[in-house]
Amino acid sequence: MSECLVGWSHIPFGKRDDDIEAMIVQVANAALADAGLEAKDVDAVVVGQFNGGFVQQDFPAALVFQADPAFRFKPATRVENACATGSTAIHVGLNTIRAKRARIVLVVGAEKMTELPTKEVGDVLLKCSYVKEEAEIDAGFAGVFGQVTARYFQKYGDQSDVLARIAAKNHKNGVDNPYAHMRKDFGFDFCNTVSDKNPLVAGPLRRTDCSLVSDGAAAVVLADMETALKLNKAVVFRAAEQVNDFLPVSKREFLDLEGPALAWQRALSNAGINLLDLDVVETHDCFTPAELLEYEAMGLTPKGRGRMAIDEGWTFKDGKLPVNPSGGLKAKGHPIGATGVSMHAMIAMQMRGEAMGMQIPGAKLGGVFNMGGTAVANFVSILEPLR
C-alpha cells in the first residue's frame, strides 16, 4: 500500500459541553493545520458518525463545511458501521485515493452520546446487535458481552481476575493520555472487587469492565504517496484489512472471533511481518473480555489462554507487545464514530514519537484493531513511519 496519514487531531473525550458541529469543526481545522494543508487542498471528505438517535442533528458530512467555506462543492460522505464506523471512514478515504478520485482526503470521526440518559444510550447501542434475537437481553450491549463472558468462563474457568488486570492496566495507561475521558489509576484491587462503586452490570461484568459513554471527535488527513513525500510528516499504511461476519451471534462461535482473527492474519501477511514484529497495538476493548479474546484472535496466545498475555505482563507498556498504551476504550472513552479514527491517530502519534506519556520508546511498527458489533465488522491496520 502507498496511502499515508499526513496529519491528525484529537480532542479530549468525556462529557463535553460543545455539540457535534463544534467538535467536527475543531478537529477538521486542527488536522489540516497539523498536515500543513488548507481546506482548499482537500479533494474529498468522509465523516464517521453512528448517531442512531444520540442527537437530533444528523447529516454530519455537511457539517464539515462549517469549518471553512473553501470546502463548499467538494464531495462529502457520511459512513456508519457500528463501533467500527471510524475505521470504515478511513477505509473509504483510502479506497478513494486508491481509485485515483482524490489525492488528499479529510476523515473525521465524531459522536455526541451524553445528551441521552444512560438507559437510552444502551437502547441505541443495542441496535448494533441482531435485534430479532438479541433485543430482549438485559442491560443492552453490556448484556450481550455479559453472556459471552459467562460462556468463556464456563469453558475456560473464571477469569474475573484477568479482566480486572486488563481494566487496571488500561486505567493506569489512561493517566498519561491527555485526551482520555477517565485519567485515574484505580488499581487491581478496586477493579477486582464488586462494591457500591464498582457494581455488577451484566453477568460477571463489573462497571470497570465496561467502556465509558463519551463525547468526542478525532480527524486524520490521508494522502497519496506522491503528495505525502512533499509534506512535513507521513505515516504509511503497510496493510489495511476489513473482514465482516454474520450479524447474529447464533450463526457463529463468538468465542473463536473468526472475523478478527482472519483480519489480523490477512493484515500481517500483506505487511510481510509477524505479530511480534509490532511495537505497539491499539485494540478494541469496549469491554475487558473483548481485549482478552483479542489477544487470542491476534495470535498472541492460544485459544482459551489469553490470560497468559496479561499474567506475564506482555501487554503492559514495558512488555513485549504493549496493548492500549492510550488507555484504550476502557479509559479513553468510546464515542462510537470517533473511536476508529482516534485509534489510528494514536498509533500515528506513536510512529512519529509524538505520543507524550503514552509513547513506547522506539516504536516503528504499530497495529490497530477496531471492531463493530460483536466481532461483525473487523478492521486491522498496520502502520509505520514514512519520514
Phi, psi and omega per residue, in radians:
M1 nan 2.695 -3.122
S2 -2.284 0.136 3.119
E3 -1.423 2.608 -3.013
C4 -2.328 2.700 2.885
L5 -1.611 2.172 -3.087
V6 -2.087 -0.028 3.088
G7 -2.950 2.687 -3.116
W8 -2.744 2.776 3.076
S9 -2.659 2.779 -3.024
H10 -2.740 2.298 3.019
I11 -1.833 2.774 3.105
P12 -1.056 2.334 3.055
F13 -1.454 2.716 3.115
G14 2.637 -2.817 3.037
K15 -1.519 1.797 -2.997
R16 -1.820 2.634 3.126
D17 -1.469 -0.408 -3.097
D18 -1.379 2.747 -3.101
D19 -1.588 3.120 -3.071
I20 -1.057 -0.672 3.138
E21 -1.098 -0.818 -3.103
A22 -1.102 -0.687 3.126
M23 -1.137 -0.769 3.138
I24 -1.069 -0.808 -3.130
V25 -1.060 -0.757 -3.087
Q26 -1.102 -0.858 -3.076
V27 -1.286 -0.551 3.106
A28 -1.081 -0.863 3.137
N29 -1.122 -0.708 -3.086
A30 -1.193 -0.674 3.137
A31 -1.156 -0.730 3.099
L32 -1.111 -0.734 3.111
A33 -1.096 -0.682 3.130
D34 -1.111 -0.584 3.128
A35 -1.450 -0.157 -3.074
G36 1.290 0.523 -3.104
L37 -2.134 2.999 3.086
E38 -2.204 2.914 -3.124
A39 -0.982 -0.636 -3.121
K40 -1.111 -0.364 -3.129
D41 -1.416 -0.283 -3.035
V42 -1.390 2.352 3.132
D43 -1.652 -0.473 -3.121
A44 -2.741 2.712 -3.132
V45 -2.196 2.372 3.031
V46 -2.237 2.297 3.140
V47 -2.105 2.298 3.037
G48 -1.824 2.096 3.044
Q49 -2.606 2.261 3.097
F50 -1.399 -0.896 -3.086
N51 1.025 -1.544 3.132
G52 1.136 0.209 -3.116
G53 1.989 0.035 3.092
F54 -1.056 -0.731 3.136
V55 -2.337 2.784 -3.130
Q56 -1.282 -0.651 -3.112
Q57 -1.279 2.077 3.043
D58 -1.967 -2.858 3.110
F59 1.071 0.889 -3.003
P60 -1.223 -0.399 3.138
A61 -1.011 -0.641 -3.139
A62 -1.215 -0.387 -3.096
L63 -1.252 -0.395 3.116
V64 -1.036 -0.562 -3.103
F65 -1.132 -0.297 3.075
Q66 -1.198 -0.285 -3.123
A67 -1.311 -0.566 -3.058
D68 -2.888 2.257 3.132
P69 -1.102 -0.276 3.125
A70 -1.221 -0.209 3.049
F71 -1.295 -0.312 -3.027
R72 -0.981 2.360 3.101
F73 1.361 0.074 3.031
K74 -1.506 2.611 3.104
P75 -1.186 2.291 3.129
A76 -2.372 2.303 -3.039
T77 -2.319 2.435 3.028
R78 -1.770 2.409 3.067
V79 -2.172 2.760 3.107
E80 -2.541 2.340 3.124
N81 -2.708 0.927 -3.113
A82 0.955 -2.433 -3.046
C83 -1.263 -0.142 3.052
A84 -1.696 0.308 -3.109
T85 -0.994 -0.759 -3.104
G86 -1.107 -0.785 3.111
S87 -1.179 -0.580 3.070
T88 -1.071 -0.750 3.110
A89 -1.054 -0.712 3.103
I90 -1.122 -0.737 3.131
H91 -1.131 -0.655 3.071
V92 -1.083 -0.717 3.087
G93 -1.112 -0.775 3.106
L94 -1.061 -0.767 -3.125
N95 -1.149 -0.605 3.106
T96 -1.118 -0.745 3.104
I97 -1.175 -0.750 -3.115
R98 -1.083 -0.580 3.128
A99 -1.420 0.015 3.131
K100 1.101 0.525 3.020
R101 -1.604 -0.116 3.134
A102 -2.801 2.684 2.989
R103 -1.790 -0.606 -3.087
I104 -2.275 2.229 3.135
V105 -2.228 2.271 3.019
L106 -1.625 2.207 3.110
V107 -2.057 2.193 3.131
V108 -2.113 2.357 2.995
G109 -2.097 2.292 -3.070
A110 -2.646 2.614 3.059
E111 -2.724 2.447 3.034
K112 -2.088 1.852 -3.014
M113 -1.872 -0.400 -2.907
T114 -1.489 0.025 3.076
E115 -1.255 -0.347 3.141
L116 -1.720 2.637 2.985
P117 -1.081 2.716 -3.062
T118 -0.966 -0.725 3.142
K119 -1.057 -0.732 -3.136
E120 -1.240 -0.576 3.032
V121 -1.036 -0.781 3.108
G122 -1.049 -0.669 3.122
D123 -1.139 -0.686 3.113
V124 -1.149 -0.793 -3.106
L125 -1.132 -0.534 -3.123
L126 -1.130 -0.298 3.061
K127 -1.134 -0.271 3.091
C128 -1.444 -0.033 3.045
S129 -1.702 3.141 3.077
Y130 -1.506 1.700 -2.949
V131 -1.009 -0.621 -3.107
K132 -1.019 -0.550 -3.079
E133 -1.994 -0.382 -2.947
E134 -2.053 0.007 -3.039
A135 -1.203 -0.401 -3.088
E136 -1.614 0.062 3.119
I137 -1.165 2.272 3.141
D138 -1.115 2.558 3.064
A139 1.257 0.383 3.010
G140 1.069 -2.449 -3.072
F141 -1.173 -0.520 3.039
A142 -1.053 -0.615 3.101
G143 -1.137 -0.634 3.086
V144 -1.072 -0.849 3.141
F145 -1.258 -0.464 3.036
G146 -1.100 -0.715 3.091
Q147 -1.158 -0.728 3.110
V148 -1.059 -0.763 -3.127
T149 -1.105 -0.737 3.127
A150 -1.072 -0.672 3.105
R151 -1.158 -0.704 3.120
Y152 -1.105 -0.761 3.125
F153 -1.106 -0.690 3.136
Q154 -1.111 -0.647 -3.079
K155 -1.431 -0.655 -2.990
Y156 -2.108 0.040 -3.120
G157 1.694 2.756 -3.117
D158 -1.058 2.190 -3.117
Q159 -2.079 0.434 -3.085
S160 -0.999 -0.661 3.135
D161 -1.160 -0.579 3.120
V162 -1.170 -0.782 3.113
L163 -1.064 -0.667 3.117
A164 -1.139 -0.654 3.104
R165 -1.154 -0.676 3.089
I166 -1.116 -0.806 3.128
A167 -1.056 -0.791 -3.120
A168 -1.117 -0.718 3.093
K169 -1.018 -0.855 -3.054
N170 -1.235 -0.625 3.066
H171 -1.179 -0.662 3.069
K172 -1.100 -0.743 3.106
N173 -1.102 -0.649 -3.094
G174 -1.099 -0.409 3.112
V175 -1.016 -0.596 -3.077
D176 -1.568 0.072 -3.118
N177 -1.846 1.888 -3.110
P178 -1.151 -0.204 -3.141
Y179 -1.701 -0.031 -3.019
A180 -1.342 2.490 3.082
H181 -1.132 -0.798 -3.071
M182 -2.048 1.849 -3.127
R183 -1.890 1.187 -3.113
K184 -2.509 2.276 3.105
D185 -1.530 1.804 -3.086
F186 -1.409 -0.421 -3.116
G187 1.406 2.777 -3.083
F188 -1.123 -0.787 -3.047
D189 -1.026 -0.764 3.127
F190 -1.115 -0.812 -3.102
C191 -1.154 -0.450 -3.071
N192 -1.616 -0.023 -3.052
T193 -2.042 2.230 3.027
V194 -1.330 2.234 -3.088
S195 -2.656 3.114 3.091
D196 -1.071 -0.586 -3.141
K197 -1.529 -0.233 3.123
N198 -2.406 1.161 -3.049
P199 -1.352 2.880 2.963
L200 -1.178 2.382 -3.105
V201 -1.869 -0.785 -3.114
A202 -2.747 2.069 -3.104
G203 0.986 -2.280 3.137
P204 -1.458 0.002 -3.097
L205 -1.377 2.232 3.039
R206 -1.659 2.982 -3.135
R207 -1.004 -0.671 -3.122
T208 -1.246 -0.116 3.069
D209 -1.596 -0.031 -3.010
C210 -2.049 2.421 3.114
S211 -1.217 2.862 -3.016
L212 -1.534 2.659 2.976
V213 -1.446 2.031 -2.961
S214 -2.373 2.738 2.900
D215 -1.811 2.649 3.064
G216 2.924 2.983 3.140
A217 -2.703 2.679 3.039
A218 -2.586 2.774 3.140
A219 -2.546 2.624 3.034
V220 -2.348 2.694 3.032
V221 -1.941 2.180 3.111
L222 -1.794 2.572 3.115
A223 -2.603 2.728 3.021
D224 -1.282 2.917 -3.040
M225 -1.070 -0.756 -3.108
E226 -1.027 -0.752 3.127
T227 -1.219 -0.753 -3.090
A228 -1.032 -0.657 -3.107
L229 -1.157 -0.294 3.132
K230 -1.620 -0.130 -3.067
L231 -1.750 3.038 -2.996
N232 -1.271 -0.496 -3.097
K233 -2.690 2.730 3.121
A234 -2.811 2.458 3.020
V235 -2.103 2.169 -3.003
V236 -1.707 2.535 3.019
F237 -1.382 1.966 3.048
R238 -1.404 -0.495 3.046
A239 -2.776 2.667 3.060
A240 -2.654 1.941 -3.031
E241 -2.150 2.496 3.040
Q242 -2.183 2.274 3.085
V243 -2.339 2.132 3.111
N244 -1.893 2.618 -3.125
D245 -2.213 3.092 3.091
F246 -1.023 2.552 3.069
L247 -1.274 -0.808 -3.130
P248 -1.192 2.243 3.064
V249 -1.085 -0.497 -3.095
S250 -1.146 -0.275 -3.103
K251 -1.638 0.093 -3.108
R252 -2.678 2.912 3.060
E253 -1.636 1.728 -3.006
F254 -1.063 -0.661 -3.063
L255 -1.056 -0.354 3.128
D256 -1.415 -0.285 -3.097
L257 0.733 0.968 -3.061
E258 -1.090 -0.697 3.129
G259 -1.108 -0.919 3.081
P260 -1.020 -0.718 -3.133
A261 -1.073 -0.754 -3.138
L262 -1.178 -0.679 3.107
A263 -1.077 -0.739 3.096
W264 -1.128 -0.786 -3.121
Q265 -1.034 -0.799 -3.124
R266 -1.141 -0.753 -3.105
A267 -1.137 -0.799 3.140
L268 -1.118 -0.706 3.120
S269 -1.117 -0.805 -3.116
N270 -1.183 -0.508 3.096
A271 -1.413 -0.239 -3.139
G272 1.236 0.623 -3.097
I273 -2.358 2.949 2.961
N274 -1.772 2.816 -3.084
L275 -0.949 -0.787 -3.052
L276 -1.353 0.032 2.929
D277 -1.289 -0.368 3.112
L278 -1.222 2.538 3.100
D279 -1.686 -0.362 -3.063
V280 -2.851 2.602 3.107
V281 -2.383 2.385 2.895
E282 -1.865 2.061 -3.085
T283 -2.151 2.871 -2.908
H284 -1.542 1.495 -3.136
D285 -1.675 1.052 3.075
C286 -0.995 -0.580 2.987
F287 -2.399 2.588 -3.084
T288 -0.985 -0.622 3.092
P289 -1.119 -0.425 3.071
A290 -1.111 -0.805 3.108
E291 -1.086 -0.717 3.119
L292 -1.015 -0.857 3.137
L293 -1.153 -0.549 -3.131
E294 -1.243 -0.497 3.003
Y295 -0.975 -0.724 -3.117
E296 -1.287 -0.710 -3.107
A297 -1.147 -0.643 -3.126
M298 -1.350 -0.185 3.102
G299 1.629 0.242 3.122
L300 -1.251 -0.582 3.096
T301 -2.426 2.845 3.004
P302 -1.173 2.886 3.102
K303 -1.064 2.402 3.115
G304 1.401 -0.028 -3.095
R305 -2.170 0.493 3.133
G306 -1.010 -0.480 -3.103
R307 -1.064 -0.410 3.112
M308 -0.957 -0.691 -3.045
A309 -1.106 -0.692 -3.113
I310 -1.526 -0.631 3.128
D311 -1.105 -0.643 -3.119
E312 -1.555 -0.014 3.107
G313 1.332 0.264 -3.074
W314 -1.087 -0.592 -2.986
T315 -1.743 0.128 3.029
F316 -1.331 2.935 -3.055
K317 -1.063 -0.454 3.112
D318 -1.814 0.240 -3.137
G319 -1.519 -3.117 -3.079
K320 -1.301 -0.335 3.006
L321 -2.531 1.504 3.129
P322 -1.023 2.269 -3.137
V323 -2.110 2.197 3.107
N324 1.054 0.932 3.032
P325 -1.122 -0.271 3.068
S326 -1.309 -0.201 -2.979
G327 1.743 -0.177 3.112
G328 1.117 -3.034 3.099
L329 -1.097 -0.497 -3.081
K330 -1.038 -0.796 -3.127
A331 -1.826 -0.643 -3.098
K332 -1.209 -0.560 -3.041
G333 1.855 2.885 -3.023
H334 -2.418 1.122 2.981
P335 -1.233 1.892 -2.789
I336 -0.795 -0.987 -3.074
G337 -1.190 -0.395 -3.095
A338 -1.522 -0.359 -2.930
T339 -1.011 -0.914 -3.096
G340 -1.113 -0.656 3.098
V341 -1.162 -0.745 3.092
S342 -1.005 -0.795 -3.109
M343 -1.072 -0.719 3.104
H344 -1.172 -0.678 3.102
A345 -1.115 -0.698 3.140
M346 -1.091 -0.767 3.125
I347 -1.230 -0.620 3.058
A348 -1.056 -0.733 3.072
M349 -1.044 -0.749 3.113
Q350 -1.051 -0.752 -3.089
M351 -1.158 -0.462 -3.116
R352 -1.710 -0.002 -3.093
G353 1.233 0.473 -3.074
E354 -1.925 0.286 -2.992
A355 -1.549 0.205 3.034
M356 0.959 -2.328 -3.123
G357 -1.159 -0.248 3.108
M358 -1.441 -0.199 -2.940
Q359 -1.055 2.265 2.970
I360 -1.582 2.032 -3.050
P361 -0.964 2.267 3.055
G362 1.288 0.218 -3.107
A363 -1.100 2.166 -3.128
K364 -2.293 -0.006 3.117
L365 -2.588 2.079 -3.048
G366 -2.263 2.655 3.130
G367 -2.117 2.613 3.058
V368 -2.219 2.323 2.935
F369 -2.201 2.112 -3.135
N370 -2.181 2.290 -2.992
M371 -2.153 2.384 3.052
G372 -1.900 2.238 -3.091
G373 1.209 -2.751 3.120
T374 -1.516 1.292 -3.125
A375 1.046 0.685 3.127
V376 -1.594 -0.954 3.093
A377 -1.848 2.056 -2.981
N378 -2.206 2.186 -3.089
F379 -2.203 2.289 3.021
V380 -2.198 2.284 3.036
S381 -2.114 2.504 3.004
I382 -2.058 2.147 -3.049
L383 -2.133 2.595 3.043
E384 -2.579 2.703 -3.140
P385 -1.225 2.436 3.058
L386 -1.577 -0.714 -3.110
R387 -2.821 nan nan
